[in-house]
């Protein structure tokens, strides 16, 4: 979180996204949200977010990263049986490049590390993109 804040990321907590809005060209222009508050604790002791009536707001944006904390899609590994997996079922990829055991295939993010942060996944994507560029311009 600290690094994201250093990069200028603004966190809006206890707000639920309702919908995206766009311009006439189909480009993203905003996100409508509703403020939430923590309700009473349930049987497990967890307080769940509850919408605050009349608290909808819109914020301007041109990029949205939807990150819901889901794990990697297992169909990816089933569809490519010649890519090696580790004991947890994640794709084995070189940490510095994202190259997998199948020539011409790179992987990064949750499919390699298991559930982690979107920032780590984006970093892996950037690293893999650089490696793919080298592969295409310089060869394997």
N, CA, C and O atoms as CSV, one atom per row, in Angstrom:
chain,resi,resn,atom,element,x,y,z
A,1,UNK,N,N,0.834,-1.184,0.000
A,1,UNK,CA,C,0.000,0.000,0.000
A,1,UNK,C,C,0.878,1.247,0.000
A,1,UNK,O,O,0.592,2.222,-0.694
A,2,UNK,N,N,1.941,1.200,0.782
A,2,UNK,CA,C,2.842,2.350,0.874
A,2,UNK,C,C,3.373,2.740,-0.504
A,2,UNK,O,O,3.385,3.919,-0.857
A,3,UNK,N,N,3.811,1.745,-1.283
A,3,UNK,CA,C,4.369,2.032,-2.604
A,3,UNK,C,C,3.300,2.580,-3.543
A,3,UNK,O,O,3.573,3.473,-4.345
A,4,UNK,N,N,2.096,2.049,-3.445
A,4,UNK,CA,C,1.005,2.550,-4.284
A,4,UNK,C,C,0.713,4.011,-3.954
A,4,UNK,O,O,0.502,4.823,-4.855
A,5,UNK,N,N,0.700,4.343,-2.677
A,5,UNK,CA,C,0.468,5.733,-2.270
A,5,UNK,C,C,1.581,6.643,-2.783
A,5,UNK,O,O,1.322,7.778,-3.184
A,6,UNK,N,N,2.819,6.147,-2.772
A,6,UNK,CA,C,3.936,6.934,-3.306
A,6,UNK,C,C,3.755,7.213,-4.795
A,6,UNK,O,O,4.212,8.236,-5.304
A,7,UNK,N,N,3.084,6.293,-5.487
A,7,UNK,CA,C,2.836,6.461,-6.921
A,7,UNK,C,C,1.606,7.318,-7.197
A,7,UNK,O,O,1.263,7.556,-8.355
A,8,UNK,N,N,0.934,7.786,-6.132
A,8,UNK,CA,C,-0.220,8.661,-6.310
A,8,UNK,C,C,-1.560,7.960,-6.299
A,8,UNK,O,O,-2.579,8.576,-6.613
A,9,UNK,N,N,-1.585,6.680,-5.942
A,9,UNK,CA,C,-2.852,5.955,-5.865
A,9,UNK,C,C,-3.648,6.485,-4.682
A,9,UNK,O,O,-3.129,6.610,-3.573
A,10,UNK,N,N,-4.913,6.796,-4.933
A,10,UNK,CA,C,-5.805,7.269,-3.875
A,10,UNK,C,C,-6.747,6.125,-3.508
A,10,UNK,O,O,-7.440,5.587,-4.372
A,11,UNK,N,N,-6.772,5.760,-2.245
A,11,UNK,CA,C,-7.641,4.687,-1.776
A,11,UNK,C,C,-8.933,5.283,-1.233
A,11,UNK,O,O,-8.902,6.202,-0.415
A,12,UNK,N,N,-10.059,4.764,-1.686
A,12,UNK,CA,C,-11.363,5.168,-1.175
A,12,UNK,C,C,-11.924,3.942,-0.470
A,12,UNK,O,O,-12.321,2.972,-1.117
A,13,UNK,N,N,-11.956,3.988,0.840
A,13,UNK,CA,C,-12.372,2.832,1.629
A,13,UNK,C,C,-13.864,2.885,1.932
A,13,UNK,O,O,-14.475,3.954,1.941
A,14,UNK,N,N,-14.431,1.718,2.178
A,14,UNK,CA,C,-15.857,1.574,2.476
A,14,UNK,C,C,-16.716,2.242,1.406
A,14,UNK,O,O,-17.610,3.034,1.704
A,15,UNK,N,N,-16.421,1.902,0.157
A,15,UNK,CA,C,-17.207,2.366,-0.983
A,15,UNK,C,C,-17.386,1.181,-1.922
A,15,UNK,O,O,-16.419,0.505,-2.273
A,16,UNK,N,N,-18.624,0.936,-2.326
A,16,UNK,CA,C,-18.916,-0.182,-3.227
A,16,UNK,C,C,-19.132,0.349,-4.642
A,16,UNK,O,O,-19.933,1.263,-4.836
A,17,UNK,N,N,-18.435,-0.206,-5.633
A,17,UNK,CA,C,-18.659,0.234,-7.011
A,17,UNK,C,C,-20.059,-0.167,-7.474
A,17,UNK,O,O,-20.509,-1.282,-7.210
A,18,UNK,N,N,-20.744,0.745,-8.164
A,18,UNK,CA,C,-22.076,0.461,-8.696
A,18,UNK,C,C,-22.039,0.268,-10.204
A,18,UNK,O,O,-22.594,-0.700,-10.724
A,19,UNK,N,N,-21.379,1.195,-10.913
A,19,UNK,CA,C,-21.257,1.045,-12.365
A,19,UNK,C,C,-20.202,1.995,-12.911
A,19,UNK,O,O,-19.784,2.950,-12.255
A,20,UNK,N,N,-19.787,1.695,-14.139
A,20,UNK,CA,C,-18.854,2.544,-14.865
A,20,UNK,C,C,-19.648,3.408,-15.835
A,20,UNK,O,O,-20.733,3.021,-16.269
A,21,UNK,N,N,-19.115,4.568,-16.176
A,21,UNK,CA,C,-19.728,5.400,-17.208
A,21,UNK,C,C,-18.663,5.716,-18.249
A,21,UNK,O,O,-17.468,5.763,-17.958
A,22,UNK,N,N,-19.140,5.931,-19.476
A,22,UNK,CA,C,-18.211,6.201,-20.559
A,22,UNK,C,C,-18.669,7.358,-21.415
A,22,UNK,O,O,-19.766,7.887,-21.232
A,23,UNK,N,N,-17.815,7.752,-22.359
A,23,UNK,CA,C,-18.180,8.823,-23.280
A,23,UNK,C,C,-18.773,8.211,-24.550
A,23,UNK,O,O,-18.951,6.996,-24.632
A,24,UNK,N,N,-19.078,9.055,-25.538
A,24,UNK,CA,C,-19.706,8.585,-26.779
A,24,UNK,C,C,-18.798,7.683,-27.601
A,24,UNK,O,O,-19.272,6.952,-28.471
A,25,UNK,N,N,-17.498,7.727,-27.333
A,25,UNK,CA,C,-16.550,6.868,-28.046
A,25,UNK,C,C,-16.305,5.550,-27.315
A,25,UNK,O,O,-15.485,4.738,-27.745
A,26,UNK,N,N,-17.019,5.341,-26.209
A,26,UNK,CA,C,-16.874,4.099,-25.455
A,26,UNK,C,C,-15.703,4.077,-24.497
A,26,UNK,O,O,-15.352,3.021,-23.972
A,27,UNK,N,N,-15.090,5.234,-24.261
A,27,UNK,CA,C,-13.968,5.303,-23.323
A,27,UNK,C,C,-14.471,5.544,-21.908
A,27,UNK,O,O,-15.444,6.267,-21.690
A,28,UNK,N,N,-13.801,4.934,-20.970
A,28,UNK,CA,C,-14.151,5.087,-19.564
A,28,UNK,C,C,-13.980,6.535,-19.132
A,28,UNK,O,O,-12.971,7.173,-19.436
A,29,UNK,N,N,-14.990,7.052,-18.413
A,29,UNK,CA,C,-14.863,8.424,-17.911
A,29,UNK,C,C,-15.162,8.533,-16.424
A,29,UNK,O,O,-14.788,9.523,-15.795
A,30,UNK,N,N,-15.829,7.534,-15.849
A,30,UNK,CA,C,-16.141,7.653,-14.431
A,30,UNK,C,C,-16.591,6.354,-13.801
A,30,UNK,O,O,-16.885,5.368,-14.477
A,31,UNK,N,N,-16.633,6.388,-12.493
A,31,UNK,CA,C,-17.071,5.253,-11.687
A,31,UNK,C,C,-18.046,5.774,-10.644
A,31,UNK,O,O,-17.733,6.703,-9.899
A,32,UNK,N,N,-19.234,5.168,-10.594
A,32,UNK,CA,C,-20.225,5.549,-9.590
A,32,UNK,C,C,-20.155,4.545,-8.456
A,32,UNK,O,O,-20.133,3.335,-8.682
A,33,UNK,N,N,-20.120,5.056,-7.236
A,33,UNK,CA,C,-19.982,4.224,-6.039
A,33,UNK,C,C,-21.032,4.610,-5.004
A,33,UNK,O,O,-21.703,5.635,-5.123
A,34,UNK,N,N,-21.153,3.772,-3.999
A,34,UNK,CA,C,-22.003,4.067,-2.850
A,34,UNK,C,C,-21.175,3.864,-1.589
A,34,UNK,O,O,-20.488,2.854,-1.436
A,35,UNK,N,N,-21.252,4.827,-0.701
A,35,UNK,CA,C,-20.533,4.715,0.570
A,35,UNK,C,C,-21.178,3.633,1.424
A,35,UNK,O,O,-22.386,3.400,1.367
A,36,UNK,N,N,-20.337,2.981,2.214
A,36,UNK,CA,C,-20.778,1.889,3.079
A,36,UNK,C,C,-20.364,2.198,4.514
A,36,UNK,O,O,-19.495,3.033,4.765
A,37,UNK,N,N,-20.999,1.514,5.433
A,37,UNK,CA,C,-20.578,1.554,6.833
A,37,UNK,C,C,-20.591,0.125,7.341
A,37,UNK,O,O,-21.264,-0.735,6.773
A,38,UNK,N,N,-19.855,-0.129,8.401
A,38,UNK,CA,C,-19.814,-1.479,8.945
A,38,UNK,C,C,-21.049,-1.716,9.797
A,38,UNK,O,O,-21.376,-0.932,10.688
A,39,UNK,N,N,-21.735,-2.831,9.497
A,39,UNK,CA,C,-22.929,-3.194,10.249
A,39,UNK,C,C,-22.569,-3.906,11.541
A,39,UNK,O,O,-21.410,-3.956,11.952
A,40,UNK,N,N,-23.591,-4.447,12.160
A,40,UNK,CA,C,-23.389,-5.189,13.408
A,40,UNK,C,C,-22.636,-6.488,13.120
A,40,UNK,O,O,-22.754,-7.032,12.022
A,41,UNK,N,N,-21.874,-6.987,14.073
A,41,UNK,CA,C,-21.155,-8.253,13.875
A,41,UNK,C,C,-22.126,-9.420,13.655
A,41,UNK,O,O,-23.179,-9.494,14.288
A,42,UNK,N,N,-21.750,-10.330,12.743
A,42,UNK,CA,C,-22.551,-11.536,12.527
A,42,UNK,C,C,-22.108,-12.624,13.501
A,42,UNK,O,O,-21.381,-12.349,14.456
A,43,UNK,N,N,-22.551,-13.865,13.256
A,43,UNK,CA,C,-22.229,-14.982,14.164
A,43,UNK,C,C,-20.732,-15.203,14.311
A,43,UNK,O,O,-20.256,-15.629,15.363
A,44,UNK,N,N,-19.992,-14.909,13.241
A,44,UNK,CA,C,-18.541,-15.114,13.276
A,44,UNK,C,C,-17.806,-13.932,13.916
A,44,UNK,O,O,-16.599,-14.001,14.148
A,45,UNK,N,N,-18.532,-12.853,14.198
A,45,UNK,CA,C,-17.914,-11.667,14.766
A,45,UNK,C,C,-17.492,-10.642,13.727
A,45,UNK,O,O,-16.997,-9.565,14.058
A,46,UNK,N,N,-17.700,-11.000,12.452
A,46,UNK,CA,C,-17.302,-10.091,11.372
A,46,UNK,C,C,-18.391,-9.051,11.120
A,46,UNK,O,O,-19.578,-9.373,11.071
A,47,UNK,N,N,-17.965,-7.808,10.964
A,47,UNK,CA,C,-18.889,-6.727,10.631
A,47,UNK,C,C,-18.892,-6.555,9.116
A,47,UNK,O,O,-17.852,-6.282,8.516
A,48,UNK,N,N,-20.037,-6.712,8.511
A,48,UNK,CA,C,-20.145,-6.627,7.054
A,48,UNK,C,C,-20.529,-5.208,6.621
A,48,UNK,O,O,-21.238,-4.505,7.340
A,49,UNK,N,N,-20.053,-4.792,5.434
A,49,UNK,CA,C,-20.422,-3.469,4.929
A,49,UNK,C,C,-21.917,-3.382,4.621
A,49,UNK,O,O,-22.509,-4.319,4.085
A,50,UNK,N,N,-22.509,-2.253,4.965
A,50,UNK,CA,C,-23.926,-1.990,4.729
A,50,UNK,C,C,-24.018,-0.658,3.979
A,50,UNK,O,O,-23.381,0.316,4.381
A,51,UNK,N,N,-24.810,-0.601,2.881
A,51,UNK,CA,C,-24.921,0.653,2.123
A,51,UNK,C,C,-25.516,1.781,2.970
A,51,UNK,O,O,-26.396,1.555,3.800
A,52,UNK,N,N,-25.022,2.989,2.743
A,52,UNK,CA,C,-25.576,4.188,3.369
A,52,UNK,C,C,-26.498,4.833,2.338
A,52,UNK,O,O,-26.037,5.254,1.277
A,53,UNK,N,N,-27.788,4.916,2.635
A,53,UNK,CA,C,-28.764,5.469,1.687
A,53,UNK,C,C,-28.390,6.895,1.301
A,53,UNK,O,O,-27.992,7.703,2.141
A,54,UNK,N,N,-28.529,7.185,0.006
A,54,UNK,CA,C,-28.287,8.530,-0.495
A,54,UNK,C,C,-26.830,8.946,-0.544
A,54,UNK,O,O,-26.533,10.134,-0.668
A,55,UNK,N,N,-25.915,7.990,-0.450
A,55,UNK,CA,C,-24.489,8.344,-0.394
A,55,UNK,C,C,-23.747,8.079,-1.706
A,55,UNK,O,O,-22.517,8.044,-1.728
A,56,UNK,N,N,-24.490,7.894,-2.792
A,56,UNK,CA,C,-23.840,7.619,-4.071
A,56,UNK,C,C,-22.976,8.808,-4.494
A,56,UNK,O,O,-23.312,9.963,-4.234
A,57,UNK,N,N,-21.859,8.500,-5.148
A,57,UNK,CA,C,-20.985,9.545,-5.673
A,57,UNK,C,C,-20.287,9.020,-6.910
A,57,UNK,O,O,-20.155,7.810,-7.098
A,58,UNK,N,N,-19.844,9.937,-7.749
A,58,UNK,CA,C,-19.112,9.554,-8.959
A,58,UNK,C,C,-17.733,10.183,-8.919
A,58,UNK,O,O,-17.555,11.322,-8.488
A,59,UNK,N,N,-16.775,9.420,-9.373
A,59,UNK,CA,C,-15.409,9.913,-9.461
A,59,UNK,C,C,-14.928,9.738,-10.898
A,59,UNK,O,O,-15.231,8.735,-11.545
A,60,UNK,N,N,-14.186,10.707,-11.383
A,60,UNK,CA,C,-13.654,10.625,-12.740
A,60,UNK,C,C,-12.498,9.638,-12.790
A,60,UNK,O,O,-11.693,9.562,-11.862
A,61,UNK,N,N,-12.424,8.886,-13.875
A,61,UNK,CA,C,-11.297,7.978,-14.081
A,61,UNK,C,C,-11.215,7.629,-15.557
A,61,UNK,O,O,-12.205,7.722,-16.283
A,62,UNK,N,N,-10.038,7.230,-15.993
A,62,UNK,CA,C,-9.875,6.787,-17.372
A,62,UNK,C,C,-9.329,5.369,-17.455
A,62,UNK,O,O,-9.168,4.821,-18.546
A,63,UNK,N,N,-9.045,4.779,-16.301
A,63,UNK,CA,C,-8.565,3.402,-16.234
A,63,UNK,C,C,-9.173,2.739,-15.013
A,63,UNK,O,O,-9.262,3.349,-13.948
A,64,UNK,N,N,-9.590,1.497,-15.164
A,64,UNK,CA,C,-10.117,0.738,-14.030
A,64,UNK,C,C,-9.443,-0.623,-14.006
A,64,UNK,O,O,-9.341,-1.297,-15.031
A,65,UNK,N,N,-8.991,-1.016,-12.838
A,65,UNK,CA,C,-8.420,-2.344,-12.644
A,65,UNK,C,C,-9.356,-3.071,-11.698
A,65,UNK,O,O,-9.436,-2.740,-10.515
A,66,UNK,N,N,-10.062,-4.059,-12.220
A,66,UNK,CA,C,-11.013,-4.804,-11.411
A,66,UNK,C,C,-10.262,-5.965,-10.774
A,66,UNK,O,O,-9.800,-6.869,-11.470
A,67,UNK,N,N,-10.144,-5.940,-9.487
A,67,UNK,CA,C,-9.388,-6.946,-8.750
A,67,UNK,C,C,-10.254,-7.454,-7.620
A,67,UNK,O,O,-10.436,-6.772,-6.611
A,68,UNK,N,N,-10.789,-8.653,-7.789
A,68,UNK,CA,C,-11.743,-9.162,-6.807
A,68,UNK,C,C,-11.168,-10.237,-5.904
A,68,UNK,O,O,-11.898,-10.834,-5.113
A,69,UNK,N,N,-9.884,-10.491,-6.008
A,69,UNK,CA,C,-9.261,-11.459,-5.118
A,69,UNK,C,C,-9.533,-12.904,-5.475
A,69,UNK,O,O,-9.439,-13.781,-4.616
A,70,UNK,N,N,-9.863,-13.166,-6.711
A,70,UNK,CA,C,-10.097,-14.539,-7.136
A,70,UNK,C,C,-8.771,-15.206,-7.464
A,70,UNK,O,O,-7.799,-14.533,-7.806
A,71,UNK,N,N,-8.732,-16.510,-7.362
A,71,UNK,CA,C,-7.531,-17.247,-7.707
A,71,UNK,C,C,-7.409,-17.419,-9.210
A,71,UNK,O,O,-8.267,-16.974,-9.973
A,72,UNK,N,N,-6.355,-18.055,-9.614
A,72,UNK,CA,C,-6.105,-18.284,-11.032
A,72,UNK,C,C,-7.121,-19.268,-11.598
A,72,UNK,O,O,-7.607,-20.148,-10.887
A,73,UNK,N,N,-7.434,-19.117,-12.863
A,73,UNK,CA,C,-8.375,-19.992,-13.544
A,73,UNK,C,C,-7.706,-21.344,-13.788
A,73,UNK,O,O,-6.712,-21.406,-14.512
A,74,UNK,N,N,-8.227,-22.437,-13.200
A,74,UNK,CA,C,-7.591,-23.750,-13.369
A,74,UNK,C,C,-7.641,-24.267,-14.801
A,74,UNK,O,O,-6.883,-25.170,-15.154
A,75,UNK,N,N,-8.525,-23.708,-15.635
A,75,UNK,CA,C,-8.578,-24.140,-17.031
A,75,UNK,C,C,-7.294,-23.793,-17.772
A,75,UNK,O,O,-6.927,-24.466,-18.736
A,76,UNK,N,N,-6.612,-22.745,-17.327
A,76,UNK,CA,C,-5.351,-22.368,-17.974
A,76,UNK,C,C,-4.335,-23.495,-17.902
A,76,UNK,O,O,-3.664,-23.796,-18.889
A,77,UNK,N,N,-4.224,-24.110,-16.750
A,77,UNK,CA,C,-3.229,-25.175,-16.605
A,77,UNK,C,C,-3.712,-26.480,-17.226
A,77,UNK,O,O,-2.894,-27.267,-17.703
A,78,UNK,N,N,-5.005,-26.727,-17.233
A,78,UNK,CA,C,-5.532,-27.948,-17.852
A,78,UNK,C,C,-5.423,-27.895,-19.369
A,78,UNK,O,O,-5.234,-28.925,-20.015
A,79,UNK,N,N,-5.542,-26.701,-19.940
A,79,UNK,CA,C,-5.494,-26.547,-21.393
A,79,UNK,C,C,-4.074,-26.634,-21.941
A,79,UNK,O,O,-3.884,-26.786,-23.148
A,80,UNK,N,N,-3.090,-26.540,-21.076
A,80,UNK,CA,C,-1.688,-26.578,-21.508
A,80,UNK,C,C,-0.922,-27.586,-20.661
A,80,UNK,O,O,-0.112,-27.197,-19.821
A,81,UNK,N,N,-1.173,-28.892,-20.876
A,81,UNK,CA,C,-0.556,-29.912,-20.027
A,81,UNK,C,C,0.963,-29.992,-20.148
A,81,UNK,O,O,1.614,-30.594,-19.294
A,82,UNK,N,N,1.544,-29.393,-21.199
A,82,UNK,CA,C,2.998,-29.450,-21.359
A,82,UNK,C,C,3.725,-28.338,-20.606
A,82,UNK,O,O,4.948,-28.237,-20.692
A,83,UNK,N,N,2.992,-27.505,-19.871
A,83,UNK,CA,C,3.628,-26.499,-19.019
A,83,UNK,C,C,3.728,-27.082,-17.617
A,83,UNK,O,O,2.737,-27.555,-17.060
A,84,UNK,N,N,4.930,-27.045,-17.050
A,84,UNK,CA,C,5.138,-27.638,-15.727
A,84,UNK,C,C,4.498,-26.799,-14.627
A,84,UNK,O,O,4.473,-25.569,-14.677
A,85,UNK,N,N,3.974,-27.527,-13.618
A,85,UNK,CA,C,3.344,-26.898,-12.459
A,85,UNK,C,C,4.124,-27.253,-11.207
A,85,UNK,O,O,4.803,-28.278,-11.158
A,86,UNK,N,N,4.023,-26.401,-10.194
A,86,UNK,CA,C,4.640,-26.736,-8.910
A,86,UNK,C,C,3.673,-27.585,-8.084
A,86,UNK,O,O,2.591,-27.929,-8.558
A,87,UNK,N,N,4.053,-27.920,-6.863
A,87,UNK,CA,C,3.227,-28.822,-6.047
A,87,UNK,C,C,1.883,-28.207,-5.663
A,87,UNK,O,O,0.988,-28.929,-5.225
A,88,UNK,N,N,1.720,-26.891,-5.814
A,88,UNK,CA,C,0.452,-26.229,-5.498
A,88,UNK,C,C,-0.427,-26.056,-6.733
A,88,UNK,O,O,-1.530,-25.518,-6.645
A,89,UNK,N,N,0.069,-26.519,-7.893
A,89,UNK,CA,C,-0.699,-26.406,-9.129
A,89,UNK,C,C,-0.509,-25.091,-9.860
A,89,UNK,O,O,-1.248,-24.789,-10.797
A,90,UNK,N,N,0.475,-24.305,-9.442
A,90,UNK,CA,C,0.774,-23.040,-10.121
A,90,UNK,C,C,1.808,-23.274,-11.214
A,90,UNK,O,O,2.634,-24.182,-11.119
A,91,UNK,N,N,1.754,-22.450,-12.246
A,91,UNK,CA,C,2.704,-22.562,-13.346
A,91,UNK,C,C,4.107,-22.191,-12.863
A,91,UNK,O,O,4.295,-21.208,-12.146
A,92,UNK,N,N,5.081,-22.998,-13.271
A,92,UNK,CA,C,6.481,-22.696,-12.969
A,92,UNK,C,C,6.988,-21.734,-14.037
A,92,UNK,O,O,6.941,-22.030,-15.231
A,93,UNK,N,N,7.473,-20.579,-13.587
A,93,UNK,CA,C,8.001,-19.566,-14.504
A,93,UNK,C,C,9.273,-18.982,-13.909
A,93,UNK,O,O,9.426,-18.898,-12.691
A,94,UNK,N,N,10.182,-18.579,-14.793
A,94,UNK,CA,C,11.423,-17.952,-14.336
A,94,UNK,C,C,11.084,-16.638,-13.623
A,94,UNK,O,O,10.374,-15.803,-14.184
A,95,UNK,N,N,11.577,-16.445,-12.408
A,95,UNK,CA,C,11.237,-15.232,-11.651
A,95,UNK,C,C,11.660,-13.928,-12.334
A,95,UNK,O,O,10.997,-12.906,-12.159
A,96,UNK,N,N,12.755,-13.945,-13.112
A,96,UNK,CA,C,13.268,-12.716,-13.726
A,96,UNK,C,C,12.581,-12.369,-15.039
A,96,UNK,O,O,12.612,-11.216,-15.469
A,97,UNK,N,N,11.949,-13.374,-15.691
A,97,UNK,CA,C,11.401,-13.140,-17.032
A,97,UNK,C,C,9.943,-13.552,-17.197
A,97,UNK,O,O,9.248,-13.029,-18.069
A,98,UNK,N,N,9.477,-14.472,-16.380
A,98,UNK,CA,C,8.130,-15.011,-16.557
A,98,UNK,C,C,8.060,-16.139,-17.571
A,98,UNK,O,O,6.977,-16.663,-17.831
A,99,UNK,N,N,9.216,-16.533,-18.162
A,99,UNK,CA,C,9.220,-17.635,-19.136
A,99,UNK,C,C,8.803,-18.926,-18.448
A,99,UNK,O,O,9.246,-19.232,-17.341
A,100,UNK,N,N,7.939,-19.679,-19.130
A,100,UNK,CA,C,7.517,-20.981,-18.613
A,100,UNK,C,C,8.366,-22.070,-19.249
A,100,UNK,O,O,9.308,-21.784,-19.988
A,101,UNK,N,N,8.028,-23.314,-18.958
A,101,UNK,CA,C,8.751,-24.450,-19.524
A,101,UNK,C,C,8.344,-24.725,-20.969
A,101,UNK,O,O,8.941,-25.582,-21.620
A,102,UNK,N,N,7.349,-24.020,-21.476
A,102,UNK,CA,C,6.941,-24.167,-22.881
A,102,UNK,C,C,7.471,-22.972,-23.662
A,102,UNK,O,O,7.202,-21.824,-23.311
A,103,UNK,N,N,8.225,-23.246,-24.721
A,103,UNK,CA,C,8.828,-22.178,-25.517
A,103,UNK,C,C,7.748,-21.228,-26.037
A,103,UNK,O,O,6.722,-21.653,-26.569
A,104,UNK,N,N,8.013,-19.925,-25.864
A,104,UNK,CA,C,7.098,-18.908,-26.371
A,104,UNK,C,C,5.911,-18.614,-25.475
A,104,UNK,O,O,4.995,-17.899,-25.881
A,105,UNK,N,N,5.909,-19.158,-24.249
A,105,UNK,CA,C,4.795,-18.914,-23.318
A,105,UNK,C,C,5.349,-18.318,-22.030
A,105,UNK,O,O,6.291,-18.846,-21.439
A,106,UNK,N,N,4.752,-17.218,-21.611
A,106,UNK,CA,C,5.122,-16.535,-20.369
A,106,UNK,C,C,3.929,-16.559,-19.429
A,106,UNK,O,O,2.783,-16.673,-19.865
A,107,UNK,N,N,4.206,-16.453,-18.149
A,107,UNK,CA,C,3.131,-16.416,-17.152
A,107,UNK,C,C,3.548,-15.502,-16.008
A,107,UNK,O,O,4.735,-15.327,-15.735
A,108,UNK,N,N,2.569,-14.934,-15.356
A,108,UNK,CA,C,2.831,-14.085,-14.200
A,108,UNK,C,C,1.553,-13.869,-13.420
A,108,UNK,O,O,0.466,-14.198,-13.895
A,109,UNK,N,N,1.675,-13.328,-12.247
A,109,UNK,CA,C,0.498,-13.070,-11.422
A,109,UNK,C,C,0.077,-14.302,-10.645
A,109,UNK,O,O,0.892,-15.178,-10.355
A,110,UNK,N,N,-1.208,-14.361,-10.310
A,110,UNK,CA,C,-1.729,-15.409,-9.437
A,110,UNK,C,C,-1.501,-16.822,-9.967
A,110,UNK,O,O,-1.365,-17.757,-9.178
A,111,UNK,N,N,-1.458,-16.996,-11.292
A,111,UNK,CA,C,-1.266,-18.333,-11.859
A,111,UNK,C,C,0.134,-18.862,-11.560
A,111,UNK,O,O,0.376,-20.065,-11.649
A,112,UNK,N,N,1.058,-17.963,-11.203
A,112,UNK,CA,C,2.427,-18.351,-10.856
A,112,UNK,C,C,2.631,-18.324,-9.344
A,112,UNK,O,O,3.187,-19.265,-8.778
A,113,UNK,N,N,2.192,-17.268,-8.695
A,113,UNK,CA,C,2.486,-17.066,-7.271
A,113,UNK,C,C,1.402,-17.561,-6.331
A,113,UNK,O,O,1.642,-17.683,-5.130
A,114,UNK,N,N,0.220,-17.847,-6.848
A,114,UNK,CA,C,-0.933,-18.028,-5.980
A,114,UNK,C,C,-1.484,-16.641,-5.683
A,114,UNK,O,O,-0.941,-15.644,-6.158
A,115,UNK,N,N,-2.537,-16.570,-4.918
A,115,UNK,CA,C,-3.167,-15.272,-4.672
A,115,UNK,C,C,-2.190,-14.291,-4.052
A,115,UNK,O,O,-1.550,-14.576,-3.040
A,116,UNK,N,N,-2.090,-13.129,-4.680
A,116,UNK,CA,C,-1.197,-12.069,-4.206
A,116,UNK,C,C,-1.829,-10.732,-4.570
A,116,UNK,O,O,-3.008,-10.672,-4.919
A,117,UNK,N,N,-1.056,-9.676,-4.489
A,117,UNK,CA,C,-1.602,-8.345,-4.753
A,117,UNK,C,C,-1.614,-8.035,-6.242
A,117,UNK,O,O,-0.842,-8.600,-7.016
A,118,UNK,N,N,-2.494,-7.136,-6.624
A,118,UNK,CA,C,-2.565,-6.709,-8.016
A,118,UNK,C,C,-1.278,-5.989,-8.414
A,118,UNK,O,O,-0.876,-6.041,-9.577
A,119,UNK,N,N,-0.638,-5.328,-7.475
A,119,UNK,CA,C,0.621,-4.632,-7.772
A,119,UNK,C,C,1.698,-5.637,-8.174
A,119,UNK,O,O,2.453,-5.389,-9.113
A,120,UNK,N,N,1.776,-6.774,-7.470
A,120,UNK,CA,C,2.751,-7.805,-7.843
A,120,UNK,C,C,2.418,-8.393,-9.205
A,120,UNK,O,O,3.317,-8.653,-10.005
A,121,UNK,N,N,1.132,-8.605,-9.479
A,121,UNK,CA,C,0.725,-9.154,-10.773
A,121,UNK,C,C,1.069,-8.185,-11.902
A,121,UNK,O,O,1.533,-8.601,-12.963
A,122,UNK,N,N,0.841,-6.896,-11.671
A,122,UNK,CA,C,1.173,-5.901,-12.694
A,122,UNK,C,C,2.680,-5.843,-12.927
A,122,UNK,O,O,3.130,-5.690,-14.063
A,123,UNK,N,N,3.451,-5.964,-11.861
A,123,UNK,CA,C,4.904,-5.990,-12.002
A,123,UNK,C,C,5.360,-7.194,-12.806
A,123,UNK,O,O,6.251,-7.084,-13.648
A,124,UNK,N,N,4.747,-8.347,-12.546
A,124,UNK,CA,C,5.084,-9.556,-13.304
A,124,UNK,C,C,4.714,-9.386,-14.771
A,124,UNK,O,O,5.433,-9.855,-15.652
A,125,UNK,N,N,3.604,-8.724,-15.034
A,125,UNK,CA,C,3.194,-8.468,-16.415
A,125,UNK,C,C,4.175,-7.574,-17.147
A,125,UNK,O,O,4.504,-7.819,-18.308
A,126,UNK,N,N,4.639,-6.546,-16.473
A,126,UNK,CA,C,5.619,-5.632,-17.083
A,126,UNK,C,C,6.931,-6.369,-17.367
A,126,UNK,O,O,7.526,-6.214,-18.434
A,127,UNK,N,N,7.370,-7.172,-16.393
A,127,UNK,CA,C,8.612,-7.925,-16.552
A,127,UNK,C,C,8.479,-8.909,-17.726
A,127,UNK,O,O,9.391,-9.033,-18.543
A,128,UNK,N,N,7.336,-9.604,-17.801
A,128,UNK,CA,C,7.118,-10.549,-18.896
A,128,UNK,C,C,7.066,-9.817,-20.236
A,128,UNK,O,O,7.596,-10.312,-21.231
A,129,UNK,N,N,6.438,-8.652,-20.270
A,129,UNK,CA,C,6.368,-7.879,-21.519
A,129,UNK,C,C,7.767,-7.519,-22.009
A,129,UNK,O,O,8.044,-7.598,-23.206
A,130,UNK,N,N,8.644,-7.128,-21.099
A,130,UNK,CA,C,10.029,-6.826,-21.486
A,130,UNK,C,C,10.724,-8.066,-22.031
A,130,UNK,O,O,11.463,-7.991,-23.012
A,131,UNK,N,N,10.484,-9.205,-21.393
A,131,UNK,CA,C,11.097,-10.454,-21.841
A,131,UNK,C,C,10.537,-10.877,-23.201
A,131,UNK,O,O,11.279,-11.361,-24.056
A,132,UNK,N,N,9.239,-10.696,-23.398
A,132,UNK,CA,C,8.622,-11.027,-24.689
A,132,UNK,C,C,9.204,-10.128,-25.783
A,132,UNK,O,O,9.476,-10.590,-26.891
A,133,UNK,N,N,9.390,-8.865,-25.473
A,133,UNK,CA,C,10.001,-7.939,-26.437
A,133,UNK,C,C,11.391,-8.432,-26.840
A,133,UNK,O,O,11.733,-8.459,-28.022
A,134,UNK,N,N,12.179,-8.818,-25.849
A,134,UNK,CA,C,13.516,-9.347,-26.143
A,134,UNK,C,C,13.425,-10.608,-26.990
A,134,UNK,O,O,14.212,-10.788,-27.919
A,135,UNK,N,N,12.484,-11.472,-26.684
A,135,UNK,CA,C,12.293,-12.719,-27.429
A,135,UNK,C,C,11.965,-12.416,-28.896
A,135,UNK,O,O,12.503,-13.047,-29.806
A,136,UNK,N,N,11.087,-11.454,-29.107
A,136,UNK,CA,C,10.666,-11.139,-30.473
A,136,UNK,C,C,11.737,-10.391,-31.268
A,136,UNK,O,O,11.824,-10.532,-32.488
A,137,UNK,N,N,12.542,-9.602,-30.577
A,137,UNK,CA,C,13.544,-8.803,-31.295
A,137,UNK,C,C,14.931,-9.438,-31.316
A,137,UNK,O,O,15.694,-9.241,-32.262
A,138,UNK,N,N,15.255,-10.200,-30.271
A,138,UNK,CA,C,16.601,-10.771,-30.173
A,138,UNK,C,C,16.629,-12.292,-30.295
A,138,UNK,O,O,17.692,-12.871,-30.522
A,139,UNK,N,N,15.491,-12.939,-30.152
A,139,UNK,CA,C,15.428,-14.396,-30.168
A,139,UNK,C,C,15.481,-14.961,-28.765
A,139,UNK,O,O,15.822,-14.241,-27.827
A,140,UNK,N,N,15.156,-16.210,-28.601
A,140,UNK,CA,C,15.059,-16.897,-27.289
A,140,UNK,C,C,16.364,-16.938,-26.635
A,140,UNK,O,O,16.485,-17.471,-25.532
